[in-house]
Amino acid sequence: MPIVTVLSALAAVVLKVIQVVLHRVADLLFQVIGIKEKFRARLEATQLPVAFRIEQIEIALKEQQQKEIIQ
């Protein structure tokens, strides 16, 4: 019977180690997801002003072309 006791204790330790490893992996994944979301938010925050500025430039070019056609 002592072998069964040793094996059950060993199994409990192995299961606990697996649980700890899985929790750490899950935490790392959530950290990576958080970093990606922060990067995406920064990217979206900078893209909108850039897109707006490009649109302003396109409008100014069209107005300039129309002025040249009229003259």
C-alpha positions in Angstrom: 0.0 0.0 0.0 2.8 2.5 0.5 3.4 2.6 -3.3 -0.2 3.7 -3.9 0.3 6.5 -1.3 3.5 7.7 -3.0 1.9 7.5 -6.5 -1.2 9.4 -5.3 1.0 12.1 -3.7 3.1 12.3 -6.9 0.0 12.6 -9.0 -1.3 15.4 -6.8 2.0 17.3 -7.2 2.0 16.8 -10.9 -1.6 18.0 -11.2 -0.8 21.1 -9.1 2.2 21.9 -11.3 0.1 21.5 -14.5 -2.5 23.8 -12.9 0.1 26.5 -12.1 1.6 26.3 -15.5 -1.7 26.6 -17.2 -2.6 29.6 -15.1 0.7 31.3 -16.0 0.2 30.7 -19.7 -3.4 32.1 -19.5 -2.0 35.2 -17.7 0.6 35.7 -20.4 -2.0 35.3 -23.1 -4.2 38.0 -21.5 -1.2 40.3 -21.2 -0.4 39.8 -24.8 -4.0 40.5 -25.7 -3.9 43.6 -23.6 -0.7 44.8 -25.3 -2.3 44.2 -28.7 -5.5 46.1 -27.7 -3.4 49.1 -26.5 -1.4 49.1 -29.7 -4.6 48.9 -31.8 -6.2 51.7 -29.8 -3.1 53.9 -30.4 -3.1 53.0 -34.0 -6.7 53.9 -34.4 -6.2 57.2 -32.6 -3.5 58.2 -35.0 -5.1 56.9 -38.1 -8.2 59.1 -37.8 -6.3 62.4 -37.9 -4.1 61.2 -40.7 -7.1 60.1 -42.8 -8.8 63.5 -42.1 -5.6 65.3 -43.1 -5.4 63.3 -46.4 -9.0 64.2 -47.1 -8.3 67.9 -46.5 -5.4 67.7 -49.0 -7.5 66.0 -51.6 -10.2 68.6 -51.2 -7.6 71.4 -51.5 -6.1 69.8 -54.7 -9.6 69.5 -56.3 -10.3 73.2 -55.5 -6.9 74.1 -57.0 -7.7 72.1 -60.1 -11.1 73.8 -60.5 -9.5 77.2 -60.1 -7.0 76.4 -62.8 -9.7 75.2 -65.1 -11.7 78.4 -64.6 -8.7 80.6 -65.3 
